[in-house]
Amino acid sequence: MPWIYGLVLTLGFAAVSQYQLHTLRADLAVARADARTAQQSNSAREEVIHTLQDTAQQQNKAIQRLQSTQEAIRTTYHEREENIRRAYETDILQAWATTPLPMDIVRLRTHGPYIRAADYFQQLPACASLPPSR
């Protein structure tokens, strides 16, 4: 009879071992699936990081081009400003600048803008009045 207890004990141990083996295999399958998911997620993250790095590189190049363009514009501006200053220092330009404006221009600059017809009519001299309508 003791051999039956040994047999039952051995069968029980084998059943528990088989159950544990089955559980471990299921856990292994879940762990492998989790590993695949993590690897896919990691690949996606690396792709996003690579895309962001490419975008940052393109933006840095665009910033450098913009700064070069700004510097060229700044240089052109200073050159033109210097040319204008030199031109203003010439006698011909100074003579032109000191020439009095024609009276029509002076008259246009001495009054405000015409908003209504009556404003314009008030600026006309009395001798320039219109004949009455018939």
KEKE-3310 file (N, C-alpha, C; in steps of 0.2 Angstrom, whole numbers, plus 5000, padded with zeros to 4 digits):
npx = (5004:5010:5017:5006:5003:5015:5014:5003:5007:5018:5011:5003:5013:5018:5006:5005:5017:5015:5005:5011:5021:5013:5007:5019:5023:5012:5014:5026:5023:5015:5024:5033:5024:5022:5035:5037:5027:5033:5045:5040:5034:5045:5052:5043:5044:5058:5057:5049:5058:5068:5062:5059:5072:5076:5068:5071:5084:5082:5075:5085:5094:5086:5085:5098:5099:5090:5096:5107:5101:5096:5107:5113:5103:5104:5117:5115:5106:5113:5123:5116:5110:5122:5126:5115:5117:5130:5126:5117:5126:5131:5133:5124:5112:5109:5107:5095:5087:5085:5078:5064:5047:5034:5020:5007:5009:5013:5001:4993:4998:4996:4983:4970:4964:4952:4936:4923:4913:4910:4921:4931:4925:4926:4939:4942:4946:4936:4934:4934:4922:4908:4896:4878:4866:4855)
npy = (4994:5006:5009:5014:5026:5032:5032:5039:5051:5054:5055:5066:5076:5076:5080:5093:5099:5098:5107:5119:5119:5122:5134:5142:5141:5148:5161:5163:5165:5176:5185:5185:5191:5203:5208:5209:5219:5230:5231:5235:5247:5254:5255:5263:5275:5278:5280:5292:5300:5301:5308:5320:5325:5326:5336:5346:5349:5353:5365:5372:5374:5382:5393:5398:5401:5412:5421:5423:5430:5441:5447:5451:5459:5469:5474:5479:5489:5498:5501:5508:5518:5525:5529:5538:5547:5553:5557:5568:5576:5583:5597:5600:5593:5599:5612:5610:5605:5617:5625:5635:5629:5628:5639:5633:5621:5624:5630:5619:5612:5620:5619:5609:5592:5590:5586:5587:5594:5607:5611:5612:5622:5633:5636:5641:5656:5672:5677:5666:5660:5650:5652:5655:5642:5638)
npz = (5000:5003:4992:4984:4989:4986:4972:4970:4975:4967:4954:4958:4960:4947:4940:4945:4941:4927:4926:4930:4921:4909:4913:4914:4900:4894:4900:4895:4881:4882:4887:4876:4866:4872:4871:4857:4855:4862:4855:4842:4846:4850:4838:4831:4839:4837:4823:4824:4831:4822:4811:4817:4820:4807:4803:4811:4807:4794:4797:4803:4793:4785:4793:4793:4780:4779:4788:4781:4770:4776:4781:4768:4764:4773:4771:4758:4761:4769:4760:4750:4758:4761:4748:4745:4755:4750:4738:4742:4747:4737:4726:4716:4720:4733:4728:4721:4731:4739:4731:4729:4731:4718:4717:4716:4722:4735:4739:4739:4750:4761:4765:4773:4769:4756:4761:4758:4745:4748:4756:4746:4738:4747:4747:4734:4725:4725:4712:4704:4704:4700:4686:4688:4688:4675)
capx = (5000:5014:5019:5001:5004:5021:5012:4998:5011:5021:5006:5001:5018:5018:5001:5007:5023:5013:5001:5016:5024:5008:5007:5025:5023:5007:5018:5032:5019:5013:5030:5035:5020:5024:5042:5035:5024:5038:5049:5036:5033:5052:5053:5039:5047:5064:5055:5047:5064:5072:5058:5060:5079:5077:5064:5075:5090:5079:5074:5092:5096:5081:5087:5104:5098:5086:5101:5111:5097:5095:5114:5113:5098:5107:5122:5113:5103:5119:5126:5111:5110:5128:5125:5110:5121:5135:5122:5114:5131:5133:5130:5118:5106:5108:5104:5088:5083:5084:5074:5057:5042:5029:5015:5002:5011:5013:4994:4990:5001:4994:4976:4969:4961:4945:4932:4916:4913:4910:4928:4935:4923:4928:4946:4942:4945:4930:4934:4934:4915:4904:4890:4872:4863:4849)
capy = (5000:5012:5011:5017:5033:5035:5033:5045:5057:5055:5057:5073:5080:5076:5085:5100:5101:5099:5113:5124:5120:5125:5141:5145:5142:5154:5167:5165:5167:5183:5189:5186:5196:5210:5210:5211:5225:5234:5232:5239:5254:5257:5256:5269:5280:5279:5284:5299:5304:5302:5313:5326:5327:5329:5343:5351:5350:5357:5372:5375:5376:5388:5399:5400:5405:5418:5425:5426:5435:5447:5451:5454:5465:5474:5477:5483:5495:5502:5504:5513:5524:5529:5532:5544:5553:5556:5561:5573:5581:5586:5604:5600:5591:5604:5618:5608:5605:5624:5629:5636:5625:5632:5642:5628:5616:5628:5631:5612:5610:5624:5618:5602:5588:5591:5580:5588:5599:5614:5612:5614:5628:5638:5637:5645:5663:5674:5678:5659:5657:5647:5655:5652:5637:5641)
capz = (5000:5003:4985:4981:4991:4982:4966:4970:4976:4960:4950:4960:4958:4939:4938:4947:4937:4921:4926:4931:4914:4905:4915:4911:4893:4893:4902:4890:4875:4884:4887:4869:4863:4875:4868:4850:4855:4864:4849:4837:4849:4850:4831:4830:4842:4833:4817:4825:4833:4816:4808:4821:4819:4800:4802:4815:4802:4788:4800:4805:4786:4783:4797:4791:4773:4781:4791:4775:4766:4780:4780:4762:4763:4778:4767:4752:4764:4771:4754:4747:4762:4760:4741:4746:4759:4746:4733:4745:4749:4730:4726:4712:4724:4737:4724:4719:4738:4741:4726:4731:4727:4714:4722:4717:4727:4741:4741:4741:4756:4766:4768:4775:4764:4755:4762:4755:4740:4751:4758:4740:4736:4751:4745:4728:4725:4723:4705:4701:4705:4694:4684:4691:4683:4671)
cpx = (5004:5016:5013:5002:5010:5019:5007:5002:5015:5017:5004:5007:5019:5012:5002:5012:5020:5009:5006:5019:5019:5007:5013:5025:5018:5011:5023:5028:5017:5019:5033:5031:5021:5030:5041:5032:5028:5043:5046:5035:5040:5054:5049:5042:5054:5063:5053:5053:5068:5069:5059:5067:5080:5073:5068:5081:5088:5078:5080:5094:5092:5083:5093:5103:5094:5091:5105:5108:5097:5102:5115:5109:5101:5112:5120:5110:5108:5122:5122:5111:5116:5128:5120:5114:5126:5131:5119:5120:5133:5130:5124:5111:5104:5105:5096:5084:5081:5080:5067:5052:5037:5023:5009:5003:5011:5006:4991:4993:4999:4987:4975:4966:4954:4941:4925:4918:4913:4917:4932:4932:4925:4936:4947:4942:4938:4929:4933:4927:4912:4898:4884:4869:4857:4842)
cpy = (5006:5014:5015:5025:5036:5036:5039:5052:5059:5058:5065:5078:5081:5081:5092:5103:5102:5105:5119:5125:5123:5132:5145:5146:5148:5160:5169:5167:5175:5188:5191:5191:5203:5213:5213:5218:5231:5236:5236:5246:5257:5259:5263:5275:5282:5283:5291:5303:5306:5308:5320:5329:5329:5335:5348:5353:5355:5364:5375:5378:5382:5394:5402:5404:5411:5423:5428:5431:5441:5451:5454:5460:5471:5478:5481:5489:5500:5505:5509:5519:5528:5533:5539:5549:5556:5560:5568:5579:5585:5593:5604:5598:5596:5610:5616:5608:5612:5628:5629:5632:5630:5634:5637:5623:5618:5628:5624:5610:5614:5623:5610:5598:5590:5585:5581:5593:5606:5616:5615:5621:5634:5640:5641:5652:5666:5675:5671:5656:5655:5651:5652:5647:5640:5637)
cpz = (5000:4996:4982:4983:4987:4975:4965:4971:4970:4955:4951:4958:4950:4937:4939:4943:4930:4921:4927:4924:4909:4907:4913:4904:4891:4895:4897:4883:4876:4884:4880:4865:4865:4872:4861:4850:4857:4859:4844:4840:4849:4843:4829:4833:4839:4827:4818:4827:4827:4812:4811:4820:4812:4799:4806:4810:4797:4791:4801:4798:4784:4787:4795:4784:4775:4784:4786:4771:4770:4780:4774:4761:4768:4774:4762:4755:4765:4765:4750:4751:4761:4753:4741:4750:4754:4741:4736:4746:4742:4730:4721:4716:4729:4734:4723:4726:4740:4737:4729:4727:4723:4719:4722:4722:4734:4744:4743:4748:4762:4769:4769:4769:4763:4756:4759:4749:4742:4753:4752:4738:4740:4749:4738:4729:4723:4716:4701:4702:4699:4692:4687:4686:4680:4673)
residu = (MET:PRO:TRP:ILE:TYR:GLY:LEU:VAL:LEU:THR:LEU:GLY:PHE:ALA:ALA:VAL:SER:GLN:TYR:GLN:LEU:HIS:THR:LEU:ARG:ALA:ASP:LEU:ALA:VAL:ALA:ARG:ALA:ASP:ALA:ARG:THR:ALA:GLN:GLN:SER:ASN:SER:ALA:ARG:GLU:GLU:VAL:ILE:HIS:THR:LEU:GLN:ASP:THR:ALA:GLN:GLN:GLN:ASN:LYS:ALA:ILE:GLN:ARG:LEU:GLN:SER:THR:GLN:GLU:ALA:ILE:ARG:THR:THR:TYR:HIS:GLU:ARG:GLU:GLU:ASN:ILE:ARG:ARG:ALA:TYR:GLU:THR:ASP:ILE:LEU:GLN:ALA:TRP:ALA:THR:THR:PRO:LEU:PRO:MET:ASP:ILE:VAL:ARG:LEU:ARG:THR:HIS:GLY:PRO:TYR:ILE:ARG:ALA:ALA:ASP:TYR:PHE:GLN:GLN:LEU:PRO:ALA:CYS:ALA:SER:LEU:PRO:PRO:SER:ARG)
# end
